Amino acid sequence: MSESFWTQLLDVFDRIDLLYLIPFLAFVALHFLAEPLRWKIYLGGWRRTPYGLLLNIFNLTGFLSYTLPLKMGIPVRIFLLNKHLGLQLTSIAGVLALDGLIYYGGWAVAALGGFYLLVDLNIFSKGQLSVMRLIPVVLVLAVLAFLARKRLIAMLFRLPGIARLADRLSQALAIIDQIDWPRLLFAAAIVATDIASNVLRHWALLAMFGYHLPWNSLFVITTVSVFAGMASLMPAGLGGYDAVLIFLLVKSSVPLEIAILVAVCNRIGTILISAVLGISAGLQLDLNPFKRDWDNAAAK
């Protein structure tokens, strides 16, 4: 990079408003509250499943997924859910599948809206993107698929190599059948709140560096870049999210050095909050490597 780039980068640090770090870190922390709250709803509401225990399990395993390769936090999460809540593998698989459908489906619909709004940002010419029309179609298809889930599963069972798994898949489907529409809508509302907190997270970072974009631009930048990270299948969307975020920020008249700082600060803030919550969760779950016999306690 040129010398002028680094000079401009140093000038940016002189104009940072650190007060915006407070809402930024708060919105990051809010993201880590959402997934265990959805699981509490799936598993029977407020009384049956202690939210604090779910929060500790998800914060610890989320931290492991951020710091270890191959999403190693997932098998640890399954182990801890079985150990502390007595959930069987089929139950966990059923809830994982349902939550994945709601979470990734919500982000997919938001990203479709974001792609449509890209027209207003003049990144693509009008007429090339009419995907807004696809949103109601996607929603209708999702509802029809949920209503016809038993028939779809029956068709799946007839596929070669799947029949031997029919019993376990039936058990997972039974778990999904127990979750009624009000709880599904509540979970979808939590996903919508999570998406909104991600938009506000990017607003706070840009405001910290003195840039205030229109809300429709922030919505586009957030939903498209986060969904690109999800589609990349990399841990925490590494690479895909960052590249798309920087590209869209630059296209929205944000200087390159600011766009890079936003991406880097978002990564650092996420890892920092994840580490604080994850380590605290591990201590509360009695997984302290500095405590005598901690490995025996973990295995019990």
MIFISE-54015 format. One line per field, with one value per residue: x, y, z of N, C-alpha, C in turn; residue number from 1; chain; residue in three letters. Coordinates in steps of 0.1 Angstrom, whole numbers, padded with zeros to 4 digits, always signed. Example, Ala and Ser with C-alpha at 12.3 -4.5 7.8 and 13.67 -1.06 7.14 Angstrom:
# residues 2
nu = +0132, +0128
nv = -0057, -0022
nw = +0078, +0071
cau = +0123, +0137
cav = -0045, -0011
caw = +0078, +0071
cu = +0132, +0129
cv = -0033, +0000
cw = +0078, +0079
pos = 1, 2
unit = A, A
code = ALA, SER
# end
This chain:
# residues 300
nu = +0008, +0004, +0024, +0008, -0016, -0011, -0005, -0030, -0044, -0033, -0041, -0068, -0070, -0067, -0091, -0110, -0140, -0143, -0165, -0185, -0177, -0190, -0218, -0213, -0199, -0219, -0240, -0226, -0224, -0251, -0257, -0247, -0265, -0287, -0289, -0289, -0313, -0332, -0330, -0340, -0366, -0374, -0370, -0390, -0398, -0398, -0397, -0389, -0363, -0332, -0321, -0297, -0279, -0280, -0270, -0243, -0233, -0236, -0221, -0195, -0189, -0193, -0171, -0151, -0155, -0148, -0121, -0109, -0101, -0123, -0149, -0150, -0164, -0190, -0193, -0185, -0205, -0227, -0220, -0220, -0247, -0259, -0248, -0255, -0282, -0294, -0302, -0308, -0290, -0306, -0326, -0311, -0302, -0326, -0335, -0313, -0315, -0340, -0335, -0315, -0328, -0346, -0328, -0308, -0326, -0339, -0318, -0313, -0336, -0334, -0310, -0318, -0336, -0316, -0300, -0318, -0321, -0296, -0298, -0307, -0283, -0269, -0250, -0255, -0272, -0305, -0332, -0316, -0317, -0344, -0351, -0366, -0392, -0390, -0390, -0416, -0423, -0403, -0410, -0436, -0430, -0414, -0433, -0451, -0433, -0428, -0454, -0458, -0439, -0438, -0445, -0424, -0403, -0409, -0406, -0379, -0370, -0372, -0351, -0320, -0298, -0307, -0327, -0319, -0314, -0339, -0353, -0340, -0342, -0370, -0374, -0361, -0378, -0401, -0394, -0394, -0421, -0433, -0429, -0447, -0465, -0466, -0441, -0423, -0427, -0418, -0391, -0384, -0387, -0367, -0345, -0348, -0344, -0317, -0306, -0311, -0295, -0270, -0270, -0270, -0246, -0227, -0234, -0225, -0197, -0190, -0198, -0181, -0158, -0165, -0183, -0215, -0239, -0268, -0297, -0308, -0286, -0269, -0283, -0282, -0254, -0248, -0265, -0260, -0232, -0228, -0244, -0229, -0206, -0217, -0223, -0198, -0189, -0168, -0151, -0168, -0174, -0151, -0131, -0150, -0171, -0156, -0144, -0166, -0179, -0159, -0158, -0185, -0187, -0167, -0179, -0200, -0190, -0172, -0140, -0112, -0094, -0109, -0129, -0115, -0107, -0131, -0139, -0118, -0120, -0145, -0141, -0121, -0136, -0157, -0143, -0132, -0154, -0165, -0145, -0144, -0170, -0170, -0148, -0157, -0181, -0170, -0157, -0180, -0192, -0176, -0153, -0124, -0091, -0071, -0078, -0077, -0082, -0099, -0104, -0114, -0138, -0151, -0156, -0174
nv = -0012, +0024, +0051, +0073, +0062, +0050, +0073, +0086, +0068, +0070, +0096, +0092, +0079, +0101, +0113, +0096, +0088, +0075, +0070, +0057, +0031, +0019, +0015, -0002, -0025, -0033, -0041, -0062, -0080, -0085, -0101, -0126, -0134, -0142, -0168, -0188, -0180, -0186, -0213, -0219, -0213, -0232, -0255, -0255, -0232, -0207, -0218, -0245, -0249, -0238, -0206, -0194, -0215, -0225, -0203, -0202, -0226, -0221, -0198, -0206, -0227, -0213, -0195, -0214, -0223, -0200, -0198, -0223, -0247, -0261, -0258, -0268, -0262, -0272, -0301, -0301, -0286, -0302, -0323, -0310, -0302, -0326, -0336, -0317, -0311, -0334, -0340, -0360, -0372, -0372, -0354, -0330, -0328, -0324, -0299, -0284, -0285, -0272, -0247, -0238, -0236, -0215, -0194, -0191, -0189, -0165, -0147, -0150, -0140, -0114, -0107, -0109, -0088, -0068, -0071, -0062, -0035, -0026, -0015, +0011, +0021, +0024, +0005, -0016, -0017, -0006, -0029, -0052, -0064, -0078, -0090, -0085, -0094, -0120, -0124, -0127, -0151, -0169, -0169, -0180, -0205, -0215, -0217, -0236, -0258, -0263, -0270, -0293, -0311, -0337, -0353, -0347, -0357, -0384, -0389, -0385, -0406, -0427, -0426, -0440, -0455, -0439, -0451, -0467, -0448, -0439, -0443, -0427, -0402, -0399, -0396, -0372, -0355, -0357, -0342, -0317, -0315, -0309, -0283, -0254, -0230, -0203, -0203, -0206, -0182, -0165, -0172, -0164, -0137, -0131, -0136, -0116, -0094, -0098, -0095, -0067, -0057, -0063, -0045, -0021, -0024, -0020, +0006, +0019, +0015, +0028, +0054, +0059, +0064, +0087, +0087, +0087, +0068, +0065, +0047, +0027, +0021, +0011, -0012, -0027, -0031, -0045, -0069, -0081, -0085, -0101, -0123, -0132, -0140, -0162, -0179, -0185, -0205, -0205, -0204, -0182, -0167, -0159, -0140, -0140, -0124, -0101, -0092, -0086, -0067, -0046, -0039, -0030, -0009, +0009, +0013, +0028, +0053, +0054, +0058, +0037, +0031, +0035, +0016, -0008, -0006, -0007, -0034, -0048, -0039, -0048, -0076, -0078, -0068, -0087, -0111, -0104, -0100, -0125, -0140, -0130, -0137, -0164, -0175, -0168, -0183, -0209, -0211, -0209, -0232, -0250, -0257, -0252, -0251, -0245, -0253, -0278, -0312, -0306, -0318, -0342, -0335, -0324, -0346, -0360
nw = +0000, -0005, +0007, +0014, +0021, +0046, +0060, +0059, +0074, +0100, +0105, +0108, +0133, +0150, +0150, +0161, +0178, +0208, +0224, +0210, +0212, +0233, +0227, +0205, +0215, +0232, +0214, +0201, +0223, +0226, +0205, +0213, +0232, +0218, +0205, +0226, +0238, +0219, +0218, +0244, +0241, +0222, +0237, +0256, +0269, +0295, +0321, +0321, +0312, +0323, +0316, +0322, +0323, +0297, +0284, +0293, +0283, +0255, +0251, +0259, +0240, +0217, +0218, +0216, +0190, +0176, +0181, +0176, +0149, +0123, +0135, +0162, +0184, +0182, +0186, +0213, +0224, +0219, +0236, +0261, +0263, +0265, +0288, +0309, +0305, +0298, +0272, +0244, +0214, +0191, +0198, +0201, +0174, +0161, +0171, +0163, +0135, +0131, +0142, +0126, +0101, +0107, +0115, +0094, +0073, +0080, +0077, +0050, +0038, +0047, +0034, +0007, +0005, +0010, -0014, -0033, -0025, -0032, -0057, -0052, -0042, -0064, -0072, -0088, -0119, -0125, -0130, -0132, -0108, -0094, -0071, -0049, -0054, -0049, -0022, -0009, -0022, -0013, +0014, +0014, +0003, +0023, +0044, +0033, +0031, +0057, +0066, +0051, +0061, +0071, +0050, +0033, +0047, +0047, +0020, +0019, +0034, +0016, +0000, -0013, +0010, +0031, +0045, +0067, +0086, +0093, +0117, +0136, +0124, +0125, +0152, +0156, +0141, +0156, +0178, +0166, +0159, +0183, +0188, +0188, +0168, +0180, +0195, +0174, +0160, +0179, +0181, +0155, +0157, +0175, +0158, +0140, +0156, +0162, +0137, +0134, +0155, +0145, +0123, +0137, +0151, +0130, +0124, +0147, +0146, +0122, +0129, +0150, +0136, +0124, +0102, +0088, +0074, +0054, +0067, +0050, +0035, +0054, +0062, +0038, +0035, +0059, +0058, +0034, +0035, +0058, +0052, +0030, +0043, +0057, +0036, +0027, +0042, +0060, +0092, +0113, +0091, +0079, +0057, +0035, +0045, +0053, +0029, +0013, +0029, +0030, +0003, -0002, +0015, +0005, -0020, -0011, -0007, +0014, +0027, +0018, +0039, +0062, +0058, +0060, +0086, +0099, +0094, +0106, +0133, +0140, +0139, +0160, +0182, +0183, +0189, +0213, +0230, +0228, +0240, +0266, +0275, +0270, +0285, +0311, +0311, +0310, +0335, +0352, +0345, +0358, +0345, +0348, +0341, +0359, +0382, +0407, +0398, +0378, +0353, +0359, +0371, +0348, +0333, +0347
cau = +0000, +0011, +0027, -0003, -0026, -0008, -0007, -0044, -0048, -0029, -0050, -0081, -0070, -0068, -0105, -0119, -0149, -0144, -0178, -0193, -0173, -0199, -0229, -0208, -0197, -0233, -0247, -0219, -0228, -0265, -0257, -0244, -0276, -0299, -0291, -0294, -0327, -0340, -0331, -0348, -0380, -0376, -0370, -0401, -0401, -0390, -0396, -0384, -0349, -0326, -0315, -0283, -0271, -0279, -0261, -0230, -0230, -0234, -0210, -0182, -0187, -0191, -0157, -0142, -0157, -0141, -0107, -0104, -0106, -0133, -0161, -0149, -0173, -0202, -0193, -0185, -0219, -0236, -0216, -0225, -0262, -0263, -0244, -0262, -0297, -0299, -0307, -0303, -0285, -0317, -0333, -0303, -0302, -0339, -0335, -0303, -0321, -0351, -0329, -0307, -0338, -0351, -0318, -0303, -0337, -0341, -0307, -0314, -0347, -0329, -0301, -0326, -0340, -0304, -0297, -0328, -0318, -0284, -0302, -0307, -0270, -0262, -0239, -0260, -0282, -0319, -0336, -0309, -0321, -0358, -0353, -0376, -0404, -0387, -0392, -0429, -0423, -0395, -0418, -0447, -0424, -0410, -0445, -0456, -0424, -0431, -0467, -0456, -0426, -0439, -0445, -0411, -0394, -0413, -0399, -0364, -0367, -0371, -0338, -0310, -0289, -0313, -0337, -0313, -0315, -0353, -0358, -0334, -0348, -0383, -0373, -0358, -0390, -0410, -0390, -0398, -0435, -0437, -0427, -0459, -0463, -0462, -0427, -0416, -0427, -0410, -0378, -0381, -0386, -0353, -0336, -0350, -0337, -0303, -0302, -0311, -0284, -0259, -0270, -0266, -0232, -0219, -0236, -0217, -0184, -0188, -0200, -0169, -0148, -0170, -0191, -0229, -0245, -0283, -0301, -0310, -0273, -0264, -0290, -0277, -0240, -0248, -0272, -0253, -0218, -0229, -0248, -0218, -0198, -0223, -0222, -0184, -0187, -0156, -0154, -0172, -0175, -0138, -0128, -0162, -0178, -0147, -0142, -0178, -0181, -0150, -0163, -0197, -0184, -0160, -0189, -0209, -0181, -0164, -0126, -0107, -0087, -0120, -0136, -0106, -0107, -0144, -0139, -0109, -0126, -0156, -0134, -0115, -0147, -0164, -0135, -0130, -0166, -0166, -0135, -0148, -0182, -0167, -0140, -0166, -0190, -0162, -0155, -0193, -0195, -0166, -0142, -0112, -0079, -0062, -0084, -0073, -0092, -0110, -0107, -0123, -0152, -0156, -0159, -0185
cav = +0000, +0036, +0059, +0082, +0053, +0049, +0086, +0088, +0059, +0076, +0107, +0087, +0076, +0113, +0117, +0086, +0091, +0063, +0068, +0048, +0018, +0014, +0008, -0012, -0037, -0038, -0048, -0074, -0089, -0089, -0113, -0138, -0137, -0145, -0182, -0196, -0177, -0193, -0227, -0220, -0213, -0245, -0266, -0255, -0219, -0200, -0226, -0259, -0249, -0226, -0198, -0191, -0227, -0225, -0191, -0206, -0236, -0216, -0188, -0214, -0234, -0202, -0191, -0225, -0222, -0188, -0200, -0236, -0250, -0271, -0257, -0278, -0259, -0279, -0313, -0298, -0281, -0314, -0330, -0303, -0302, -0340, -0337, -0308, -0310, -0347, -0340, -0370, -0367, -0370, -0342, -0319, -0327, -0318, -0285, -0277, -0284, -0262, -0234, -0235, -0232, -0202, -0184, -0189, -0184, -0151, -0139, -0151, -0131, -0100, -0105, -0107, -0074, -0061, -0071, -0053, -0021, -0023, -0007, +0024, +0026, +0026, -0004, -0023, -0009, -0010, -0039, -0064, -0071, -0076, -0101, -0082, -0102, -0134, -0126, -0134, -0165, -0176, -0171, -0190, -0219, -0220, -0221, -0248, -0268, -0267, -0278, -0306, -0316, -0351, -0359, -0345, -0366, -0397, -0390, -0386, -0420, -0437, -0424, -0450, -0452, -0431, -0459, -0471, -0437, -0435, -0443, -0415, -0390, -0398, -0391, -0357, -0349, -0357, -0330, -0305, -0314, -0305, -0268, -0248, -0217, -0191, -0203, -0204, -0168, -0158, -0174, -0156, -0123, -0130, -0135, -0102, -0085, -0101, -0088, -0053, -0054, -0063, -0032, -0011, -0026, -0014, +0020, +0024, +0015, +0039, +0067, +0061, +0070, +0100, +0085, +0084, +0064, +0063, +0034, +0017, +0016, +0002, -0025, -0034, -0035, -0055, -0081, -0088, -0089, -0112, -0135, -0137, -0148, -0175, -0187, -0189, -0217, -0204, -0200, -0168, -0160, -0153, -0137, -0136, -0112, -0090, -0087, -0080, -0055, -0035, -0036, -0022, +0004, +0017, +0017, +0038, +0065, +0053, +0056, +0024, +0028, +0034, +0003, -0018, -0004, -0012, -0048, -0052, -0036, -0057, -0089, -0077, -0067, -0100, -0121, -0099, -0103, -0139, -0145, -0127, -0145, -0178, -0179, -0167, -0195, -0221, -0211, -0212, -0247, -0257, -0262, -0244, -0259, -0242, -0259, -0292, -0322, -0300, -0327, -0353, -0329, -0322, -0359, -0366
caw = +0000, -0007, +0020, +0017, +0027, +0060, +0066, +0062, +0085, +0112, +0108, +0113, +0148, +0158, +0150, +0166, +0190, +0215, +0231, +0202, +0215, +0243, +0220, +0196, +0223, +0237, +0203, +0199, +0233, +0224, +0195, +0220, +0240, +0210, +0202, +0237, +0241, +0209, +0223, +0256, +0236, +0216, +0247, +0266, +0275, +0306, +0334, +0320, +0309, +0329, +0306, +0325, +0319, +0282, +0280, +0296, +0273, +0241, +0251, +0259, +0228, +0207, +0219, +0210, +0175, +0171, +0183, +0171, +0135, +0121, +0143, +0172, +0195, +0180, +0193, +0227, +0227, +0220, +0249, +0273, +0263, +0270, +0302, +0318, +0303, +0295, +0258, +0235, +0202, +0182, +0202, +0197, +0160, +0156, +0174, +0154, +0121, +0131, +0144, +0114, +0091, +0111, +0116, +0081, +0065, +0083, +0071, +0036, +0034, +0048, +0023, -0005, +0006, +0008, -0028, -0040, -0022, -0039, -0068, -0048, -0040, -0077, -0074, -0099, -0127, -0123, -0139, -0131, -0096, -0090, -0062, -0039, -0057, -0045, -0008, -0005, -0027, -0004, +0027, +0011, +0001, +0037, +0052, +0027, +0034, +0071, +0067, +0044, +0066, +0073, +0037, +0028, +0054, +0042, +0007, +0022, +0039, +0005, -0008, -0010, +0021, +0042, +0053, +0080, +0095, +0094, +0131, +0143, +0118, +0130, +0166, +0155, +0136, +0167, +0186, +0159, +0160, +0196, +0189, +0182, +0160, +0187, +0198, +0162, +0157, +0189, +0177, +0143, +0162, +0180, +0147, +0134, +0166, +0160, +0125, +0137, +0163, +0136, +0116, +0147, +0153, +0119, +0125, +0158, +0142, +0113, +0136, +0157, +0127, +0118, +0090, +0090, +0062, +0055, +0073, +0040, +0031, +0065, +0061, +0027, +0038, +0069, +0055, +0022, +0039, +0068, +0044, +0022, +0052, +0060, +0024, +0025, +0051, +0068, +0106, +0116, +0078, +0077, +0043, +0027, +0052, +0053, +0015, +0008, +0037, +0025, -0011, -0002, +0022, -0005, -0030, -0005, -0005, +0027, +0023, +0020, +0052, +0071, +0055, +0065, +0101, +0104, +0093, +0117, +0146, +0142, +0143, +0173, +0192, +0184, +0195, +0227, +0238, +0229, +0250, +0280, +0279, +0270, +0297, +0323, +0311, +0314, +0350, +0359, +0343, +0365, +0336, +0351, +0340, +0370, +0395, +0409, +0394, +0369, +0342, +0365, +0372, +0335, +0328, +0354
cu = +0009, +0014, +0015, -0015, -0024, -0008, -0021, -0049, -0045, -0037, -0063, -0081, -0071, -0082, -0115, -0127, -0151, -0157, -0186, -0188, -0183, -0211, -0225, -0206, -0210, -0240, -0240, -0224, -0243, -0266, -0255, -0255, -0287, -0300, -0295, -0309, -0336, -0341, -0340, -0363, -0383, -0378, -0381, -0404, -0393, -0388, -0388, -0368, -0342, -0318, -0300, -0274, -0269, -0269, -0247, -0225, -0227, -0223, -0196, -0180, -0186, -0177, -0148, -0143, -0150, -0126, -0101, -0109, -0117, -0145, -0161, -0158, -0186, -0203, -0192, -0198, -0228, -0233, -0222, -0240, -0267, -0260, -0252, -0277, -0302, -0305, -0300, -0298, -0296, -0325, -0325, -0302, -0315, -0339, -0325, -0308, -0331, -0345, -0321, -0317, -0343, -0340, -0312, -0314, -0340, -0331, -0308, -0325, -0342, -0319, -0307, -0331, -0328, -0300, -0306, -0324, -0304, -0286, -0301, -0293, -0262, -0250, -0243, -0271, -0295, -0323, -0329, -0313, -0336, -0361, -0362, -0389, -0402, -0390, -0405, -0429, -0415, -0403, -0429, -0441, -0419, -0422, -0450, -0446, -0426, -0444, -0466, -0444, -0427, -0438, -0431, -0401, -0397, -0406, -0384, -0361, -0366, -0359, -0328, -0301, -0295, -0322, -0332, -0313, -0329, -0357, -0353, -0340, -0362, -0383, -0370, -0370, -0400, -0407, -0395, -0413, -0440, -0436, -0439, -0455, -0459, -0447, -0419, -0415, -0418, -0395, -0374, -0380, -0372, -0343, -0336, -0343, -0322, -0298, -0301, -0299, -0271, -0258, -0265, -0251, -0223, -0222, -0227, -0202, -0181, -0189, -0187, -0158, -0153, -0178, -0205, -0236, -0260, -0286, -0303, -0296, -0267, -0270, -0285, -0263, -0240, -0253, -0264, -0239, -0219, -0234, -0237, -0208, -0204, -0222, -0208, -0181, -0174, -0160, -0157, -0172, -0162, -0135, -0140, -0169, -0169, -0145, -0154, -0181, -0172, -0155, -0175, -0195, -0177, -0170, -0199, -0201, -0174, -0149, -0121, -0101, -0098, -0127, -0128, -0107, -0121, -0144, -0130, -0114, -0137, -0151, -0129, -0126, -0154, -0156, -0133, -0142, -0168, -0157, -0139, -0160, -0179, -0158, -0149, -0176, -0182, -0160, -0168, -0197, -0185, -0156, -0130, -0100, -0069, -0067, -0081, -0085, -0103, -0114, -0116, -0137, -0158, -0162, -0171, -0199
cv = +0012, +0042, +0068, +0074, +0053, +0062, +0089, +0080, +0064, +0088, +0103, +0085, +0089, +0118, +0107, +0091, +0078, +0060, +0058, +0033, +0011, +0008, -0003, -0025, -0042, -0046, -0061, -0084, -0093, -0101, -0126, -0142, -0144, -0160, -0190, -0193, -0184, -0208, -0229, -0220, -0226, -0256, -0265, -0243, -0216, -0209, -0239, -0259, -0237, -0218, -0196, -0203, -0228, -0214, -0195, -0216, -0230, -0205, -0195, -0220, -0224, -0197, -0201, -0225, -0211, -0191, -0213, -0239, -0260, -0271, -0267, -0274, -0267, -0292, -0311, -0293, -0293, -0322, -0323, -0303, -0316, -0341, -0329, -0308, -0324, -0349, -0351, -0364, -0364, -0357, -0330, -0317, -0321, -0303, -0277, -0275, -0273, -0248, -0229, -0230, -0217, -0191, -0181, -0184, -0170, -0142, -0139, -0141, -0117, -0097, -0102, -0092, -0065, -0060, -0062, -0038, -0017, -0014, +0008, +0030, +0027, +0016, -0013, -0015, -0015, -0020, -0052, -0071, -0068, -0087, -0098, -0090, -0116, -0135, -0132, -0148, -0174, -0179, -0181, -0204, -0224, -0225, -0235, -0260, -0273, -0275, -0292, -0314, -0331, -0358, -0358, -0355, -0380, -0399, -0392, -0400, -0430, -0436, -0435, -0446, -0444, -0440, -0464, -0460, -0432, -0434, -0430, -0402, -0388, -0392, -0376, -0350, -0348, -0345, -0318, -0303, -0308, -0289, -0262, -0235, -0205, -0191, -0201, -0189, -0160, -0160, -0166, -0141, -0121, -0129, -0121, -0092, -0086, -0094, -0073, -0049, -0054, -0050, -0021, -0012, -0019, +0002, +0026, +0025, +0027, +0053, +0070, +0068, +0083, +0099, +0080, +0081, +0063, +0048, +0023, +0012, +0007, -0012, -0033, -0040, -0046, -0069, -0089, -0093, -0101, -0124, -0141, -0145, -0161, -0184, -0192, -0202, -0217, -0201, -0186, -0160, -0153, -0152, -0132, -0124, -0100, -0084, -0080, -0067, -0043, -0030, -0026, -0009, +0014, +0022, +0027, +0050, +0065, +0051, +0042, +0021, +0027, +0021, -0008, -0018, -0010, -0027, -0054, -0050, -0045, -0071, -0088, -0076, -0080, -0110, -0117, -0103, -0118, -0145, -0143, -0136, -0160, -0183, -0178, -0179, -0207, -0222, -0214, -0226, -0256, -0263, -0252, -0252, -0256, -0247, -0274, -0301, -0317, -0310, -0338, -0347, -0327, -0335, -0365, -0363
cw = +0000, +0007, +0024, +0024, +0042, +0067, +0069, +0073, +0098, +0115, +0113, +0128, +0156, +0159, +0155, +0178, +0197, +0223, +0224, +0205, +0225, +0236, +0211, +0204, +0229, +0226, +0200, +0210, +0232, +0214, +0203, +0230, +0232, +0208, +0214, +0241, +0231, +0214, +0235, +0251, +0230, +0226, +0258, +0273, +0287, +0318, +0332, +0319, +0314, +0318, +0309, +0321, +0304, +0278, +0282, +0286, +0259, +0241, +0251, +0246, +0216, +0206, +0213, +0195, +0169, +0171, +0178, +0157, +0135, +0130, +0154, +0184, +0194, +0187, +0208, +0232, +0228, +0233, +0261, +0274, +0269, +0285, +0312, +0317, +0300, +0281, +0250, +0222, +0192, +0185, +0198, +0182, +0155, +0159, +0165, +0140, +0121, +0133, +0132, +0103, +0094, +0110, +0102, +0071, +0067, +0077, +0056, +0031, +0035, +0037, +0009, -0006, +0004, -0007, -0036, -0037, -0027, -0051, -0064, -0044, -0053, -0079, -0086, -0106, -0124, -0134, -0137, -0118, -0092, -0080, -0051, -0041, -0052, -0030, -0004, -0011, -0018, +0009, +0025, +0010, +0015, +0045, +0046, +0030, +0048, +0073, +0061, +0049, +0067, +0060, +0031, +0034, +0049, +0028, +0009, +0026, +0028, -0003, -0004, +0001, +0033, +0051, +0066, +0090, +0098, +0109, +0138, +0137, +0123, +0144, +0165, +0150, +0147, +0176, +0179, +0160, +0173, +0198, +0181, +0175, +0168, +0191, +0186, +0158, +0167, +0185, +0164, +0147, +0168, +0169, +0141, +0143, +0164, +0148, +0127, +0145, +0155, +0128, +0125, +0151, +0143, +0120, +0136, +0154, +0132, +0119, +0144, +0149, +0120, +0105, +0094, +0077, +0064, +0060, +0062, +0035, +0042, +0065, +0050, +0030, +0048, +0064, +0044, +0027, +0049, +0061, +0035, +0030, +0055, +0048, +0021, +0032, +0058, +0082, +0107, +0103, +0074, +0062, +0035, +0032, +0050, +0039, +0010, +0016, +0032, +0012, -0010, +0005, +0012, -0016, -0024, -0001, +0008, +0022, +0026, +0033, +0063, +0070, +0061, +0081, +0106, +0104, +0104, +0131, +0150, +0146, +0157, +0184, +0194, +0192, +0210, +0235, +0239, +0239, +0264, +0284, +0279, +0282, +0310, +0323, +0315, +0329, +0357, +0356, +0350, +0356, +0337, +0351, +0352, +0383, +0395, +0406, +0385, +0358, +0347, +0366, +0359, +0329, +0335, +0348
pos = 1, 2, 3, 4, 5, 6, 7, 8, 9, 10, 11, 12, 13, 14, 15, 16, 17, 18, 19, 20, 21, 22, 23, 24, 25, 26, 27, 28, 29, 30, 31, 32, 33, 34, 35, 36, 37, 38, 39, 40, 41, 42, 43, 44, 45, 46, 47, 48, 49, 50, 51, 52, 53, 54, 55, 56, 57, 58, 59, 60, 61, 62, 63, 64, 65, 66, 67, 68, 69, 70, 71, 72, 73, 74, 75, 76, 77, 78, 79, 80, 81, 82, 83, 84, 85, 86, 87, 88, 89, 90, 91, 92, 93, 94, 95, 96, 97, 98, 99, 100, 101, 102, 103, 104, 105, 106, 107, 108, 109, 110, 111, 112, 113, 114, 115, 116, 117, 118, 119, 120, 121, 122, 123, 124, 125, 126, 127, 128, 129, 130, 131, 132, 133, 134, 135, 136, 137, 138, 139, 140, 141, 142, 143, 144, 145, 146, 147, 148, 149, 150, 151, 152, 153, 154, 155, 156, 157, 158, 159, 160, 161, 162, 163, 164, 165, 166, 167, 168, 169, 170, 171, 172, 173, 174, 175, 176, 177, 178, 179, 180, 181, 182, 183, 184, 185, 186, 187, 188, 189, 190, 191, 192, 193, 194, 195, 196, 197, 198, 199, 200, 201, 202, 203, 204, 205, 206, 207, 208, 209, 210, 211, 212, 213, 214, 215, 216, 217, 218, 219, 220, 221, 222, 223, 224, 225, 226, 227, 228, 229, 230, 231, 232, 233, 234, 235, 236, 237, 238, 239, 240, 241, 242, 243, 244, 245, 246, 247, 248, 249, 250, 251, 252, 253, 254, 255, 256, 257, 258, 259, 260, 261, 262, 263, 264, 265, 266, 267, 268, 269, 270, 271, 272, 273, 274, 275, 276, 277, 278, 279, 280, 281, 282, 283, 284, 285, 286, 287, 288, 289, 290, 291, 292, 293, 294, 295, 296, 297, 298, 299, 300
unit = A, A, A, A, A, A, A, A, A, A, A, A, A, A, A, A, A, A, A, A, A, A, A, A, A, A, A, A, A, A, A, A, A, A, A, A, A, A, A, A, A, A, A, A, A, A, A, A, A, A, A, A, A, A, A, A, A, A, A, A, A, A, A, A, A, A, A, A, A, A, A, A, A, A, A, A, A, A, A, A, A, A, A, A, A, A, A, A, A, A, A, A, A, A, A, A, A, A, A, A, A, A, A, A, A, A, A, A, A, A, A, A, A, A, A, A, A, A, A, A, A, A, A, A, A, A, A, A, A, A, A, A, A, A, A, A, A, A, A, A, A, A, A, A, A, A, A, A, A, A, A, A, A, A, A, A, A, A, A, A, A, A, A, A, A, A, A, A, A, A, A, A, A, A, A, A, A, A, A, A, A, A, A, A, A, A, A, A, A, A, A, A, A, A, A, A, A, A, A, A, A, A, A, A, A, A, A, A, A, A, A, A, A, A, A, A, A, A, A, A, A, A, A, A, A, A, A, A, A, A, A, A, A, A, A, A, A, A, A, A, A, A, A, A, A, A, A, A, A, A, A, A, A, A, A, A, A, A, A, A, A, A, A, A, A, A, A, A, A, A, A, A, A, A, A, A, A, A, A, A, A, A, A, A, A, A, A, A, A, A, A, A, A, A, A, A, A, A, A, A
code = MET, SER, GLU, SER, PHE, TRP, THR, GLN, LEU, LEU, ASP, VAL, PHE, ASP, ARG, ILE, ASP, LEU, LEU, TYR, LEU, ILE, PRO, PHE, LEU, ALA, PHE, VAL, ALA, LEU, HIS, PHE, LEU, ALA, GLU, PRO, LEU, ARG, TRP, LYS, ILE, TYR, LEU, GLY, GLY, TRP, ARG, ARG, THR, PRO, TYR, GLY, LEU, LEU, LEU, ASN, ILE, PHE, ASN, LEU, THR, GLY, PHE, LEU, SER, TYR, THR, LEU, PRO, LEU, LYS, MET, GLY, ILE, PRO, VAL, ARG, ILE, PHE, LEU, LEU, ASN, LYS, HIS, LEU, GLY, LEU, GLN, LEU, THR, SER, ILE, ALA, GLY, VAL, LEU, ALA, LEU, ASP, GLY, LEU, ILE, TYR, TYR, GLY, GLY, TRP, ALA, VAL, ALA, ALA, LEU, GLY, GLY, PHE, TYR, LEU, LEU, VAL, ASP, LEU, ASN, ILE, PHE, SER, LYS, GLY, GLN, LEU, SER, VAL, MET, ARG, LEU, ILE, PRO, VAL, VAL, LEU, VAL, LEU, ALA, VAL, LEU, ALA, PHE, LEU, ALA, ARG, LYS, ARG, LEU, ILE, ALA, MET, LEU, PHE, ARG, LEU, PRO, GLY, ILE, ALA, ARG, LEU, ALA, ASP, ARG, LEU, SER, GLN, ALA, LEU, ALA, ILE, ILE, ASP, GLN, ILE, ASP, TRP, PRO, ARG, LEU, LEU, PHE, ALA, ALA, ALA, ILE, VAL, ALA, THR, ASP, ILE, ALA, SER, ASN, VAL, LEU, ARG, HIS, TRP, ALA, LEU, LEU, ALA, MET, PHE, GLY, TYR, HIS, LEU, PRO, TRP, ASN, SER, LEU, PHE, VAL, ILE, THR, THR, VAL, SER, VAL, PHE, ALA, GLY, MET, ALA, SER, LEU, MET, PRO, ALA, GLY, LEU, GLY, GLY, TYR, ASP, ALA, VAL, LEU, ILE, PHE, LEU, LEU, VAL, LYS, SER, SER, VAL, PRO, LEU, GLU, ILE, ALA, ILE, LEU, VAL, ALA, VAL, CYS, ASN, ARG, ILE, GLY, THR, ILE, LEU, ILE, SER, ALA, VAL, LEU, GLY, ILE, SER, ALA, GLY, LEU, GLN, LEU, ASP, LEU, ASN, PRO, PHE, LYS, ARG, ASP, TRP, ASP, ASN, ALA, ALA, ALA, LYS
# end
